[in-house]
Amino acid sequence: MALVCAQIALTVCSFPLFPNSLLGWNKKTSKELVIIDTDSGVDDALAIMLATYCHKHNMIDIMAITCQFGNTYVEDVVRNVGLTLRASDTKGIKIYSGADEPLVGNFVLDDYYGRDGLGNATQYMPPIDVRVEREHAVNALVRLAREHPKQITLIALGPLTNIALAYMLDNNFFDNLKQIVFMGGTLDFDGNSDPVKSFNINSDVEAISKMLSKASCPVTIIPNECCKSHVLTWDIYDQILKLNSNKSKFLKQITDLEVNRNKEKPGSKGITMFDMLAVMAPIYEDYIESKVEYKTSVELKGELTRGELVFDKRSQSVMKMLLYTALVCAQIALSICCFPIFPNSLLSWNRKTSKELVIIDTDSGVDDAMAIMLATYCQKHNMIDIMAITCQFGNTYVEDVVRNVGLTLRATDSSGIKIYRGAETPFVGNFVLDDYYGRDGLGNATQYLAPIDVRVEREHAANALVRLAREHPKQITMIALGPLTNIALAYMLDNNFFDNLKQIVFLGGSLGVGGNFYPGKDFNIDQDVEAVSRVLSTASCPITIVPIDTCDKHVLTWDMYNEILKLNTKKSNFMKQITDMEVNRQKDRSKGMTMYDMLVVMAPIFEDYIESKVEYKTNIELNGRFTRGDLVFDKLSTPNDPKTNWKSVNF
């Protein structure tokens, strides 16, 4: 639900500069706990000056200012916040650096407020060394909301990327907030980016979609019409400049560009204050003249209307929206046997002599479980070191994935491998269970297995990925057996994440039109197409994709499967239990069981047994009605003659 505040009629003056006019208002008597999330342009700076005034007069307690891209690059946003706090003589407010690009696509600077976000004024200001907290802004949001449940008002002055990412790290994030107040959108075709769009929404449409579809706390939106109705008049602006104080001088410097652009325009009455109204709304609620409440969503796909807020004025129905992302690899021909069950057949292979550091990211279905069995065998024989298993939605819900990993490790007598819980939903839209492997992901076998209490690390999987990659730079092979949501999240938390990896090996995609989900499509990719897009567009490390075409050629034959069952070991009994559903579905119409994820584990360990590889510049289709999620290969490019700037991927 989004609460759209239509007309906020406030006695507008130079808020942070004429404090007495504020103190005389009938403000709230209780002190509001506030976090300001900003992309600090000129209007953000004015809003922060107002907020610091309110902070000093015990009207609010600013617990943090979290920064992200928007009016300028995130590092410049951090600097701008520091300059604003210096100008307002405010100390002790913690600053956190956050997202530097949207959930989907890249950040492209719109220099309306100059390249620096402050009207190109920073070049004339004394330099500043801003103290930035080490904790990522998104983690800080999650932590503070947990520490102060139902108490924090989150004032969002820019895109909602940090906020959407906070939800992806902790699905209770919105439950822990008191409310969100956001500046953006238009009620009546009066955008500030184009007729139906506002800049803050347009900068990350997917992020506001995530917030609107998931937020359980109240949401108040200050629309563009309201902002344009309330301006800092030129008369008051001129009076402010006459004060010749630190704050008035700072205001003049940062607003010169805007003043020169607008003051002489016909009908211009003053500077539109935008973000200042978002700060005022939760503090001076008595001065809001009217509110309207609509069920609200956002258009994601329209050529002319993408980013437009859509209001259901008829009923209480809830609108749902979706978006897009995806990835790839090619032909790995391996002599396939019953890897984790007949170990000697593996030991006789000419495997790598060096020990590979590995993280397995899984949505543990049946094929994942078999792949993890193989991986634990390789670890016990010093072929790899499994540093972590990170879990996320996919074949089943993330809590069931965690349980499935625990059951698999128990079946293989593997202890000491840390398990981390990660993403519950894709970047865009909701997770909808496809129960191909049963509702539990293990062929509905868990109802017959002894219960298990899995020890799960407290750290979120995405944070664990970031930390481990930093601690072991260029050493870790990331084996991705499910959607790429955790991996894309890790990049959003640390843009050096891919630089710190050795390589990524991923199961998914199709070189032809086979697919395992729909012609040309693969289940892992289709679960979070946007995450695959993020990885393909930003990964600097090598990527190897094991495509569905390869998996279809290499099966665990029914003769070999039956031989395994005769072993009657703990592992073979576990394998029988979890594969019974698949066997009953496939045995009479196939040569064997497609092993999928096992090949992904094998690829980086037994490279000598890969018969052929191809390398293509690769991208993913995000919008097609029938082709969304298809990998697209540039077969015209060569290493010496690239035709595109797409990511080179091995298949």
C-alpha positions, 0 to 999 in steps of 0.5 A: 500500500502506498499513501499518496499525500496530495496537497501539503500546504505548509507555511514555507520559509527558509526552514533551516535559516529562520528557526524561530518560524519553525519553533512556533509551529505546533510540532510533534511532542515526541521525538522521531527516530529518523534515517535519511536515505539520500542521493544528495543533490541541491534539494537533498542538501536543503532537506538535510539542513532542515533535518539537522535543524530539527535534530538540534532542537530535539524534534527528531533524532537522525540515526544515520544518513545513508547514501546512494547514486542518483543526482550524482555518483555515490562517492560524490553523494557522500562528499555532499552530505559531509559538506552539508553537515559542515555548513550546518555545523552538525557533528556526530551523525553517521554517514554510510555509503551504499548502492552505486547503481540500480537493481537493473541496468547501469547508472547514467548521470543526469547532471541537472544539478551539475556533475557534482550534484551541488550545482557544480559548486564543490569546486569552489568549496574547501575540500573535506575528508568525510568520515564514512562508516565501514558498514555498507548502507544496506547492512546499516539499514537492516541493523538499525531497523532490527535494533529499533523495531517499529520506531524508525521513520525512513525518509527517502530522498532519492531512488529506493535502491538501498531500501529494496536491497535492505529488504532482500537481505532481511525480509523482515526489514519493512516489518521493523520500520515505523514508516517510509516517507518518499519523495517521488511520482506524480498524481496527474501527469506532472512529472519532473523527468517526463510527463508521467515520471519523477526522477527518483522513481525513474532512477530505479523503477525495479526498486520502487516496485520491490518496495510497493509490493513488499512493504508492510509498514505505512508508506507516504509519498510526496508527489511532484504536484505537491512540491511544485505548489510550495516553493522557496519564493525569490523574496525569501531567497534574497532575504536568506542571502542577506544573512551572510551566514555559513548556511546562507553562503552555502545555500547560495553556492549550491543554488546558483545554477538552479537560480540562473536557470529558473529565476527569469523564466515567465511565471517562476515564483521561486525554487521548488523544494522537493525533498524538504517537504519529505522531511517536513511531512512526518514532523509537521503532520498537523500542517498537511491539508489533505491526504488520499489513500490508493492501492498503488503499483508502478508500470515496469514495461511500457515504452512511454509509461515505464516508471509511472505510478498506477493508482487503483481508485476503484477498490482495495485490490492489490496490483502485482508487477514483475520484471526481468534478468539471465546467463550462459555456458557450452559443451562439457563432455565428461565421463559420467559415473556415480561420482559420490558413490564410487569414489575410486572411479574419480580418484583414477582421473587425472584431476587438478593437483592444486586444491580449489577453494570453492563456495557453493551457492544452491537452491537445493533440489534433487540435482543440487543434493547430488552435486553437493554429495560429489563436492563433499567427496572431493573435499574429503579427498583434498581436491577442493576446500568448500568454504561455505554453502550459501542458500536461496530460493529456487527449487523450494523456499529458502528455509527448505533449501537450508534444511535440504543442505543439512540433510545432504551433509548428514547423509555424506557424514560431512561436518564443519561446512558452514551454511548461510541463508540468503535471498528469499525472492528474486530482484523483481517480483515474487518467488512462485514455487515450481514443485518439479522436485516436490514442494520440499525440493527433494522429491517430497522425501523429507517427510520420510527422513529423520528431522534435522536441526541445521546450524545456520550462520547468522551472517546473510549469505550475500555478506558472507560472499563479500567477506570471503571473497575479500579474505581470499582475493582471486582464489575462490571458485563460485559454483552457482547451482541455482538462480544468481540472486545471492551473487548479484546481491553480493555485487550490489553490496561490494562492487569489487566482489567479482574482482575478488573472485577467481571464477564463476561456474554456473548451470543454466541457459541453452545454446540451442532452443532446448531448455529445461523450462521452456524452449530456449530457457532454463529454470535457474535463469528464469527464476531471476533474469535480472540477477543474471543480467547484473552478473553478465553486465558487471562480472570482471572474473571469468564465467563458465556456463554449463548449458542445458544442452551439455547436461542432456548429453550426459546422464546417470544411466539406469543400469548405473543407478540400479548398481548404486541402489544395490550398495545399500549404503547411507548415501545410496539410500539417501539418493534413492529416497530423493530421486524416487519421484524423478525415476518414476517420472522418467525411467520408462522414457529415457536413458537415465537421469539428467545430472545437471548440477553435478556437471557444474561441480565437475567442470572446475575440478576435472578440466582435462576431461572437458572435450570442447569449449567455446567462448562467446560474447553473451547477453540476456534478453529481458523484455521479449514475450517469448524470449525473455531469459534467453541468452544471446550470443555474439558469434561474430566477435573474436578476441581481436575483433569484438563486435559488442562490449558484452561479457565473454563467457566460456561454454 
